[in-house]
Amino acid sequence: KYMLKKIIGALASIIGGLLAFLCVYWLFRLDTWTERGIYTGISIFLALILIKILSFFNDE
């Protein structure tokens, strides 16, 4: 059980790092602020869903 919590914590850290990298990438890669906002919003939304799923498995 302890090992599973460590793995889930590591996955959450990796997801957070990838999200930060992805948002910076979208900021400099896309041309308009609308595109930047849409892609950044979708990235954050998907990361929140993944975090909820991981925390659901962590609570069990």
Secondary structure as GFF3:
##gff-version 3
##sequence-region A 1 60
A	DSSP	alpha_helix	2	29	.	.	.	ID=ss1
A	DSSP	alpha_helix	33	59	.	.	.	ID=ss2
###
